[in-house]
Amino acid sequence: MAGKRKNYGAEFKAKVALEAIRGEMTVAELVAKHGVHQTLINSWKRQALEGMSGIFSGKAEVKAAEKVGEIEKLHAKIGQLVVERDFLA
């Protein structure tokens, strides 16, 4: 029977990926230090490098603005439903 999968937090992933990007230790040394498979370290490193370009391109700001717009729409819908519920009650 296989063991339960371990879920790593974003902070831990970022720390390990940053260590891998720095290159001060080899991937094998990072595996021994953190007890994480090398495939995970390599994928976290790749994700971190891909995500950095989004930070500097302004995509994060666009996503934040979209979230604000979505939240405003949802609040308006909630208000509408509350008014309808009160009218029917």
Biotite code that builds the C-alpha atoms (Angstrom):
import biotite.structure as struc

atoms = struc.array([
    struc.Atom([0.000, 0.000, 0.000], chain_id="A", res_id=1, res_name="MET", atom_name="CA", element="C"),
    struc.Atom([1.376, 3.391, -0.968], chain_id="A", res_id=2, res_name="ALA", atom_name="CA", element="C"),
    struc.Atom([1.956, 6.075, 1.633], chain_id="A", res_id=3, res_name="GLY", atom_name="CA", element="C"),
    struc.Atom([0.113, 9.357, 1.820], chain_id="A", res_id=4, res_name="LYS", atom_name="CA", element="C"),
    struc.Atom([1.379, 12.087, -0.472], chain_id="A", res_id=5, res_name="ARG", atom_name="CA", element="C"),
    struc.Atom([3.152, 14.960, 1.184], chain_id="A", res_id=6, res_name="LYS", atom_name="CA", element="C"),
    struc.Atom([1.933, 18.454, 0.368], chain_id="A", res_id=7, res_name="ASN", atom_name="CA", element="C"),
    struc.Atom([4.565, 21.163, 0.509], chain_id="A", res_id=8, res_name="TYR", atom_name="CA", element="C"),
    struc.Atom([3.709, 24.764, 1.230], chain_id="A", res_id=9, res_name="GLY", atom_name="CA", element="C"),
    struc.Atom([4.435, 27.609, -1.137], chain_id="A", res_id=10, res_name="ALA", atom_name="CA", element="C"),
    struc.Atom([7.021, 29.102, 1.212], chain_id="A", res_id=11, res_name="GLU", atom_name="CA", element="C"),
    struc.Atom([8.978, 25.837, 1.357], chain_id="A", res_id=12, res_name="PHE", atom_name="CA", element="C"),
    struc.Atom([8.806, 25.425, -2.420], chain_id="A", res_id=13, res_name="LYS", atom_name="CA", element="C"),
    struc.Atom([10.046, 28.972, -2.953], chain_id="A", res_id=14, res_name="ALA", atom_name="CA", element="C"),
    struc.Atom([12.927, 28.452, -0.528], chain_id="A", res_id=15, res_name="LYS", atom_name="CA", element="C"),
    struc.Atom([14.057, 25.236, -2.222], chain_id="A", res_id=16, res_name="VAL", atom_name="CA", element="C"),
    struc.Atom([13.631, 26.710, -5.714], chain_id="A", res_id=17, res_name="ALA", atom_name="CA", element="C"),
    struc.Atom([15.660, 29.770, -4.759], chain_id="A", res_id=18, res_name="LEU", atom_name="CA", element="C"),
    struc.Atom([18.456, 27.565, -3.436], chain_id="A", res_id=19, res_name="GLU", atom_name="CA", element="C"),
    struc.Atom([18.385, 25.605, -6.704], chain_id="A", res_id=20, res_name="ALA", atom_name="CA", element="C"),
    struc.Atom([18.486, 28.801, -8.771], chain_id="A", res_id=21, res_name="ILE", atom_name="CA", element="C"),
    struc.Atom([21.422, 30.175, -6.797], chain_id="A", res_id=22, res_name="ARG", atom_name="CA", element="C"),
    struc.Atom([23.428, 27.076, -7.674], chain_id="A", res_id=23, res_name="GLY", atom_name="CA", element="C"),
    struc.Atom([25.453, 27.082, -4.452], chain_id="A", res_id=24, res_name="GLU", atom_name="CA", element="C"),
    struc.Atom([24.498, 23.437, -3.925], chain_id="A", res_id=25, res_name="MET", atom_name="CA", element="C"),
    struc.Atom([23.888, 20.697, -6.449], chain_id="A", res_id=26, res_name="THR", atom_name="CA", element="C"),
    struc.Atom([20.449, 19.192, -6.875], chain_id="A", res_id=27, res_name="VAL", atom_name="CA", element="C"),
    struc.Atom([21.693, 16.016, -5.192], chain_id="A", res_id=28, res_name="ALA", atom_name="CA", element="C"),
    struc.Atom([22.794, 18.041, -2.165], chain_id="A", res_id=29, res_name="GLU", atom_name="CA", element="C"),
    struc.Atom([19.413, 19.781, -2.047], chain_id="A", res_id=30, res_name="LEU", atom_name="CA", element="C"),
    struc.Atom([17.690, 16.388, -2.180], chain_id="A", res_id=31, res_name="VAL", atom_name="CA", element="C"),
    struc.Atom([19.727, 15.225, 0.804], chain_id="A", res_id=32, res_name="ALA", atom_name="CA", element="C"),
    struc.Atom([19.186, 18.484, 2.693], chain_id="A", res_id=33, res_name="LYS", atom_name="CA", element="C"),
    struc.Atom([15.411, 18.797, 2.216], chain_id="A", res_id=34, res_name="HIS", atom_name="CA", element="C"),
    struc.Atom([14.349, 15.198, 1.572], chain_id="A", res_id=35, res_name="GLY", atom_name="CA", element="C"),
    struc.Atom([12.539, 16.098, -1.640], chain_id="A", res_id=36, res_name="VAL", atom_name="CA", element="C"),
    struc.Atom([12.827, 14.213, -4.939], chain_id="A", res_id=37, res_name="HIS", atom_name="CA", element="C"),
    struc.Atom([15.016, 15.833, -7.587], chain_id="A", res_id=38, res_name="GLN", atom_name="CA", element="C"),
    struc.Atom([12.143, 15.979, -10.071], chain_id="A", res_id=39, res_name="THR", atom_name="CA", element="C"),
    struc.Atom([10.184, 18.199, -7.682], chain_id="A", res_id=40, res_name="LEU", atom_name="CA", element="C"),
    struc.Atom([13.158, 20.495, -7.164], chain_id="A", res_id=41, res_name="ILE", atom_name="CA", element="C"),
    struc.Atom([13.677, 20.847, -10.901], chain_id="A", res_id=42, res_name="ASN", atom_name="CA", element="C"),
    struc.Atom([9.985, 21.531, -11.547], chain_id="A", res_id=43, res_name="SER", atom_name="CA", element="C"),
    struc.Atom([9.813, 24.114, -8.722], chain_id="A", res_id=44, res_name="TRP", atom_name="CA", element="C"),
    struc.Atom([12.916, 25.805, -10.146], chain_id="A", res_id=45, res_name="LYS", atom_name="CA", element="C"),
    struc.Atom([11.367, 25.903, -13.630], chain_id="A", res_id=46, res_name="ARG", atom_name="CA", element="C"),
    struc.Atom([8.076, 27.282, -12.267], chain_id="A", res_id=47, res_name="GLN", atom_name="CA", element="C"),
    struc.Atom([9.933, 29.957, -10.314], chain_id="A", res_id=48, res_name="ALA", atom_name="CA", element="C"),
    struc.Atom([11.891, 31.063, -13.368], chain_id="A", res_id=49, res_name="LEU", atom_name="CA", element="C"),
    struc.Atom([8.751, 31.167, -15.525], chain_id="A", res_id=50, res_name="GLU", atom_name="CA", element="C"),
    struc.Atom([6.861, 33.081, -12.834], chain_id="A", res_id=51, res_name="GLY", atom_name="CA", element="C"),
    struc.Atom([9.546, 35.750, -12.558], chain_id="A", res_id=52, res_name="MET", atom_name="CA", element="C"),
    struc.Atom([8.909, 36.993, -16.060], chain_id="A", res_id=53, res_name="SER", atom_name="CA", element="C"),
    struc.Atom([5.250, 37.510, -15.164], chain_id="A", res_id=54, res_name="GLY", atom_name="CA", element="C"),
    struc.Atom([6.214, 39.669, -12.206], chain_id="A", res_id=55, res_name="ILE", atom_name="CA", element="C"),
    struc.Atom([8.194, 42.069, -14.351], chain_id="A", res_id=56, res_name="PHE", atom_name="CA", element="C"),
    struc.Atom([5.793, 42.097, -17.292], chain_id="A", res_id=57, res_name="SER", atom_name="CA", element="C"),
    struc.Atom([2.861, 43.433, -15.285], chain_id="A", res_id=58, res_name="GLY", atom_name="CA", element="C"),
    struc.Atom([0.656, 40.362, -15.691], chain_id="A", res_id=59, res_name="LYS", atom_name="CA", element="C"),
    struc.Atom([0.248, 40.178, -11.933], chain_id="A", res_id=60, res_name="ALA", atom_name="CA", element="C"),
    struc.Atom([-1.228, 43.688, -11.905], chain_id="A", res_id=61, res_name="GLU", atom_name="CA", element="C"),
    struc.Atom([-3.699, 42.762, -14.640], chain_id="A", res_id=62, res_name="VAL", atom_name="CA", element="C"),
    struc.Atom([-4.793, 39.654, -12.733], chain_id="A", res_id=63, res_name="LYS", atom_name="CA", element="C"),
    struc.Atom([-5.253, 41.697, -9.557], chain_id="A", res_id=64, res_name="ALA", atom_name="CA", element="C"),
    struc.Atom([-7.407, 44.210, -11.436], chain_id="A", res_id=65, res_name="ALA", atom_name="CA", element="C"),
    struc.Atom([-9.491, 41.372, -12.893], chain_id="A", res_id=66, res_name="GLU", atom_name="CA", element="C"),
    struc.Atom([-10.024, 39.960, -9.405], chain_id="A", res_id=67, res_name="LYS", atom_name="CA", element="C"),
    struc.Atom([-11.213, 43.334, -8.119], chain_id="A", res_id=68, res_name="VAL", atom_name="CA", element="C"),
    struc.Atom([-13.700, 43.584, -10.994], chain_id="A", res_id=69, res_name="GLY", atom_name="CA", element="C"),
    struc.Atom([-14.930, 40.056, -10.353], chain_id="A", res_id=70, res_name="GLU", atom_name="CA", element="C"),
    struc.Atom([-15.378, 40.781, -6.637], chain_id="A", res_id=71, res_name="ILE", atom_name="CA", element="C"),
    struc.Atom([-17.414, 43.898, -7.421], chain_id="A", res_id=72, res_name="GLU", atom_name="CA", element="C"),
    struc.Atom([-19.686, 41.884, -9.740], chain_id="A", res_id=73, res_name="LYS", atom_name="CA", element="C"),
    struc.Atom([-20.186, 39.225, -7.088], chain_id="A", res_id=74, res_name="LEU", atom_name="CA", element="C"),
    struc.Atom([-21.038, 41.813, -4.436], chain_id="A", res_id=75, res_name="HIS", atom_name="CA", element="C"),
    struc.Atom([-23.616, 43.365, -6.774], chain_id="A", res_id=76, res_name="ALA", atom_name="CA", element="C"),
    struc.Atom([-25.139, 39.941, -7.424], chain_id="A", res_id=77, res_name="LYS", atom_name="CA", element="C"),
    struc.Atom([-25.290, 39.218, -3.682], chain_id="A", res_id=78, res_name="ILE", atom_name="CA", element="C"),
    struc.Atom([-27.074, 42.522, -3.118], chain_id="A", res_id=79, res_name="GLY", atom_name="CA", element="C"),
    struc.Atom([-29.568, 41.750, -5.863], chain_id="A", res_id=80, res_name="GLN", atom_name="CA", element="C"),
    struc.Atom([-30.310, 38.310, -4.429], chain_id="A", res_id=81, res_name="LEU", atom_name="CA", element="C"),
    struc.Atom([-30.760, 39.701, -0.922], chain_id="A", res_id=82, res_name="VAL", atom_name="CA", element="C"),
    struc.Atom([-33.281, 42.259, -2.210], chain_id="A", res_id=83, res_name="VAL", atom_name="CA", element="C"),
    struc.Atom([-35.179, 39.547, -4.108], chain_id="A", res_id=84, res_name="GLU", atom_name="CA", element="C"),
    struc.Atom([-35.217, 37.277, -1.068], chain_id="A", res_id=85, res_name="ARG", atom_name="CA", element="C"),
    struc.Atom([-36.494, 40.064, 1.190], chain_id="A", res_id=86, res_name="ASP", atom_name="CA", element="C"),
    struc.Atom([-39.178, 40.988, -1.348], chain_id="A", res_id=87, res_name="PHE", atom_name="CA", element="C"),
    struc.Atom([-40.424, 37.400, -1.538], chain_id="A", res_id=88, res_name="LEU", atom_name="CA", element="C"),
    struc.Atom([-40.402, 36.971, 2.231], chain_id="A", res_id=89, res_name="ALA", atom_name="CA", element="C"),
])
